Amino acid sequence: MTDDVFLQVDSGQPDDIAIVEQLVAAYSRIREQLARVIVGQEGVIDQVLIALFCEGHCILEGVPGLAKTLLVSTLARTMSLSFSRVQFTPDLMPSDITGTEVIEEDKSSGTRSLRFVKGPIFANCVLADEINRTPPKTQSALLEAMQEHQVTAAGIPHKLPRPFFVLATQNPIEQEGTYPLPEAQLDRFMMKILVDYPSEDEEFKIVKMTTAMQDLTLERTLSARNVLELRATVRRVPCADHVIRYAMRLARATRVNKGEVPKAVSDYVAWGVGPRASQNLILGGKARAILQGRYYVSTEDVRAVAHPVLRHRIITNFNAEADGVRPDHIVDELLKVIPADASASMDEKVARRVFAAPGPENGD
């Protein structure tokens, strides 16, 4: 199978409708290829793909042995993306991630010059394994890369390859000797995805599959160029004003002392989410709509991505810790008390026409 599965028009923009139709087919193939290696975890896979197509970054949190690393490396292989893994340890230095300058001597002339040696961050898909095992000084080496898509060394910026996608893993147990990510850096991650234990049937399949002989050859479904086209297409998906306001209500309802908030928020939340949460709710909703073959965002799309987008941005207080209330409980309450106007949906034909026509309403 060829790497480039999308139609490409040499003169002008690719056909957005054709891109969406082919994305749905490619999405099915990606799921099919991942299922040959990863058992279950359909929700995790969907959320990772949504973040990837929104040009966002993810945190995967789960106990060891749940195939977090395998999922990332397999996804990179199926999508023809360069992949690098950084094992975060307490003695890791920022230059071990970003790269360093070395002195290079020209043997013919004897002159010396500095040459920048790129670190493992120069890849399309970067796995930051156990990111909370390294001190904040090293964690912050990712900040410029995640936000600006570049690394600065000796005052010279070095552009990262596109697309660029950081997927960090965290272990929720063994917290001694770990360094929780600062809130400002957590906010740079579009989603925090929880990886749970497999069901009994899934664990049976895992044991049976991994203890027998395997010779798997994965098919490539998308190229880096395809992913860039998809990211541009996602932003062109029209979104009605009432959906944007619904996403804003979810975000603004977490901000204590900034107006009337639900009781669960006033009792258990110390700090609410910022505007980046509202942006990611809409972007995530757009990507989810596209993956389902729709040309508009609904409030249901926003609700579907609310937990992974909000859970790591809500800072709970001591009362929440004492009562065992986690950020997911707060999001559950928000989705319950803030109604979604399901009747105000966009007509499919109108949405398709708006999506296909270039204009300011869809990002041009």
N, C-alpha and C positions, 0 to 999 in steps of 0.2 A: 504494500500500500504506500502511496506517495505521502510525503510529509505535508505538502501543501494541498489541503482538501478544499480550499475556498476558491471561488471564482475571483479573478483579479482583472479589473478593467484598466488598461494602460493609460487611457485618457480620462482623467476625472476620478471620482470616488467609486469604490466598489458598490455593487447593488446591495443596499442594506437588507432588503427583503430576502434576497438570495442568501446573504450571510446568516440571517436568523434561521432560515430553514436548514441550512447546512450545519449551523451550530447545534441545533436540536439533534440532528443525526450524529454529529461528532460527539456530543455529550453522551448519547447512548453507547457509542463505541468506547468512550473513556470508561464509563461505568462497567462495561463488559470486560475490558482489559484489566481493570483494577480488581474485579471480582475473581479473576484467576489467581490473584495473589493475596488479596485482603478479603477475609470472611466477615460479612456484616458491615457495620459502621457506615450504613448508607447516609445517615444524617450528617455525620462528620465529613464524608466525602463531598456531599452537596455544599456544605458551608465553606469548605476549603476552595472549591471551584468558584463559588460566588465571590469570595474575596479575591481570588486570582484574576477574575475577569473584571473586577472593580479597581485593579491596581492597588490592592490593599495587602496588609500583612496580618499574620495570624499567630496566636499563641495556642498551642495544644497542651492541655493539662490532663494527665492521667497517670496511673501507677505504671511501673515498668512492665514490659511484656505485652502491651496492647497494640503493637505494630505502628506506633506513631512515626518512628524513623522510616520503617518500611513503606508506609503510605506516601511519605514525601518523596523518597527516592524513586518509587515506582511511578508516581505521577510525573516526575521529571522525565523519566524514560519514555513514557507513553506520549509525552508532548514534545519530544525532541528538544528539551531545554537542558542547558548545562547545569550541573548540580555540584554543590560542595557542602561538606558537613564540617562544622566547627564544634568540637567538644569543649564546652565551657568548664574550666577548672579554676580553683582559687589563684593559681599562679599564671593564668593567661594574661598577656599584655595586649593593649590596643593594637600595637603594630603587628601582632600575630594574626589579627583579623584583617586589618586594612592593607597591610603591606609596609615595606620599609625601604629606605634609600641605602644603596650599597656603593662603595667606591669601586670603579671599574677602570682598569689601566689598559691603554692602547699599547700593545707590545711593539708595534712598529715605530711609534713616535715617543713612547714613554710618558705621554700625558695621561692625567687622571681626571675622571669626571664622575659625577653622581648619577646613578641610574635607579629609577624607582622599580622595585620588584613587587608586583601585585600580590595581594593576599587572597585568601579563599573567598572574600566577600565579592570578588569580581566573577560572579556567576549569575545565571538567570534565577535559579532557585537555591537559596541559602538556608540550610538547616542549622539553627542555633540550638544545639542540643543541651538541655538542662541549663538554660540561660541564667537561672537564679543561683548557680553555683559559683559565679565569678563576681568580683567586687564591682561597684558602680562605675569606677573609672574605665573598666573594660566594657561593661554593658553600654556605656555612653558612646563607644566607638561606632555603634550601629545607628546612632541618632541622625547624623548628617546623611548617611547612606539611605536610610528609610525615608527621610523627608525630602532631601534634595537630589537623590539618585546620583551622588558623587562622593568622592573621598578627596580630602585636601591633605597633601603632604608637602612640607616645606613651602607652603604658600601657593602651591600649584594644584588646581583642581583636576581630578581624574574622573571622567565620566564612567558610570557603571553600565554594563550591558542592559539592554531593554528587551523584553520585560525584566523587571527586577522584583523579586518576591522573597521576603524573609518569613520563615516559619520557625517559631521558637517553641521548644518543649519545656514543660515544667513538671516536676514530680511533687504531688501534693503531700507526700509523706517525707520523713527524714528531713525536717526543716532546720535542724541544728547545722550551723555553719553555712547557711544560705543567705543570699542578699536579695530581698524582694525588689522588684523593679520599681523605680520611682514613678509616681503618678503621671508625670509629664511624658515619660517614655511609654507607659502603658497606653496612654491616649493615642500614641502613634500607631498602635495595632488596631486594625479595623475590627477584628473579632477575637474573642477568647472562646475556644471550642473545648468542651469537656468530653473526654474519651472515657466511656464507661466500660465495665466488664462485659464480655460477650454472654449471650444467653447459653443455656445448656446445649441446645442443638448447634449453635455456632461454635462453641468450644469443642464439641465432638468433631465437627468438620475441620477445625484448626488442627487438632491433634492428629487426625487421620491424614490430612494433607501434608503436614510438615514432617511427619515421621516416615514418609515413603519416598521413593525416588521421584525427583521432579526434574523436568527439562522444559522450562517454559521460555518461549520466545514471544515477547510482547510486540504488538503492532504499534507503529507510530500513528497517532491520530491528528495532531496539530503541530505546526512549527511555531517558532518565535514570532514570525511575521503574522501568522494567523491570530495569535493571542493579542498582538498589538491592534489588529483590525477589530477584534472583538471588543477590546476595551473602548475604542472610539465609538463603536456601535452602541454599547451599553449606555453611554451618556446621551445618545440621541433618542432614547426611549421617552415618549411623552409622559408627563406625570401631572395629574390634575391638582388644582390648588387645595382641594379638600384633603387629598392624601398627604401633601406636604404639611398642612396644618395639623393633621393627625400625628405625624411623626414628631412635629414640634411639641405638641401637647404631651406626648410620652416623655420627651426629653426635659421639658420645662417643669413637669410635675415632680421631678426628682430634686429640684433646687429649693432647699430649705430656706426660709426667710425671704423668699422671692415671690410672694403671693400665696394663694390658697393651695395647699398640697394635700394629698390623701393622708389619712392618719398613720398608715404604716411608714410613710416617708418622714413625717414629723417626729415619729417615735424612734426610728431606727437609722436614719440617714444623717451623716455628718456633712458630706459634700455631694452635690449632685453632678450631673454630666454637663459638659460644655457643648458648644455648637457643632463640634466635630461629630458628636453622636447623631445629631439630626441629619447631617450630611450623609453619614454612613448608613443610616436607616433607609434613606431614599436610594442611595447607590446600590445597597444590597437588595432592596426591593426591585430595582430595575433589572439587575442581573438575574434574580430569581424568576421574574416574569419572562425574560428572554429564554432562559433555560427550559421553561415550560411552553415555549412557542407563542407567547402572547406579546402584544405590541404596546401595552400600557401597564402602569403600576396600579395595583389595588391596595386597599388597606390591609388585606390579608397577607400580601407580600411583606409589608412592613412588620406585621405581627410575627411573621415566620422568622424574621431575622432579629427580632427585638432582644432575645436572650443573649446570643453571642455578641451583639453590638454593645449592649448596655452593662452586662454583668461585671466587667472589669473596670468600668468607669464610675460605678456607684461606690462611694466610700461609706461604709456603715460605722456606727458608733459603738460605744461600750455596751449599751443596752442590747443591741443586736447580738453581740458576742455572747452576752450572758443568757439571752433567750434562745440562742441557736438559730437566729434569723440570718440567712445568707442573701446576697444580692439577687439571686434567682427568685427568692420569695418576694422581694420588692417588685421585680418585673412582673411576676404573676399577678400581684395585686394591681399594678398599673393597668395591665391588659384587661383586668376584670372591671375596674371602676371607670376607665376611660372608654366610652363606646366608640365603635367604628361605624360610620355611615355606609353600610353595605349597599344601600339603594342608589347612592351617588356614584355609580360606576360608569366608565367610559365605553361607548359603543365600539365593538371590535373593528368594524369597517372604518369608522372615523379615526380610531387610533392607528390603524394600518396606513391610512392616507396621510395623517400627520407625521407618522414616523418616516415614511418614504419621501416626503417633501422636505427639502432643505429649508431651514428658516430658524429664527431665533428661539422658537418654542421648543426645538429639539436640539439645541446646543450649537448650531452653526453660527 
